[in-house]
């Protein structure tokens, strides 16, 4: 039978995800310890992020970024209660961190008082 005689595979995508293994997961410190950081996709959806090496995490997020090691299933289980189902492994682009602002917000507003009527 030649390759042209075989029927097409109705499911060209694998039905099960291939585990990524232990990932370097970016975290931030919080009042109860460290918390996994979640990011936005280019279309605005929330995603958990993991890196396959510390070097890839550092290249993308910088040397000051703290991380923990989690398996892919553990990261998905951590993200699921927050409504985050997407997992991005080894993203190569990230927006620069926002610079701390010295501006106060909201700006102070002067309130005009009506002139009292004397009468």
N, C-alpha and C positions, 0 to 999 in steps of 0.2 A: 504494500500500500504506500503510495507516495504521500508527501506532506499535504498535497492539494486535495487528496481524497478523504482526509480526516475531517470530521465535523468540528466546527469552531468550539472552543471552550466557552460555555455560557457564563462562567465566572472567572474573568481574567485576573481579578484581584484576589489576593489571599484572604481567606475568611477570618483568619486570626492575626492579630497584630504581633509583630516580632518584638519581644521584650528588648529594651535598650540596655538592660543591665543596671549596675549602680551608676547613678548620675550625680554630678556636682550641682546642687540646687541652691540658687542664691537666696539668702535670708537677710532679714533685718532684725535688730534687737527690739524687743518690746517689753512691757511690764511683766509678762509671764515667761520670759525667755526669748528664744528666737522664733521668728515667724517666716514662713516661706513667702517670697515675693512673687506676685502674679503680674503679668504684663498684658499689653494690648497688642493684638495683631494689626497689620496695616489697615484692615477693614473695621477695627474698633472692638472686636470680640476679645474676651478675656482668655488668657492662656497661661498654663503653668509652663515653666521653662526649666530645662535641665541640660547640662553639658556633659559630654563624654570624657572630658579631661579638664584638669584645673587650668591648663594653659589656654584652652578655648574660652573658659569662663573669664579669665583675666584679660584676654585679648578683646573680648566684647564689652565687659562691664567695668574693667579697671582693677588695679591692684588692691584697692580698699574694700572690694566687695567680699563680704563673708559668705561662706557656703557650708552646707552639710551634705553628707552622702545619703542618698535614698535610692531604693529600687524604683523602677517605673511604676509597678503596681502600688507601692506605698505612696508615691507622689500623686497618683491618680486618686487614691483613697482619701488623701489629705485635701485635695482640691474639690472633690465631688460635693461635699456638703455646702460648699460656697457657690455651687452652680457652675463651676469651671470644669468643662469636660475636655477641652483641647489641651494637648501637650506638644510643645515645640522643643525639639532636641537640636542642640547646636545652632541657635540662630546666629547669623553673621552680622546683622545690622541692629543697632539700637540707637535711639535718640539720645543725645547727651543729657546728662542730669540737669535738672533745672537749677539755676544759680539762686542762692538765697537772696531774697529781696529785702532791701532796707526800707522799702515803701511800707507805710502802714495802710492796711485796708480794713475796713472802709476808711476813706479819708474823713478827717473831721469836717463837719458841716456847721457853718455859722447859721444860727437860727435868728431870723429877724423878729423882734418883738414889736407888736403894734404900739404906737405912741399912746400912752394912757390919756383918756379924755378927762379934763378937769372941768368940773362943772357944777 
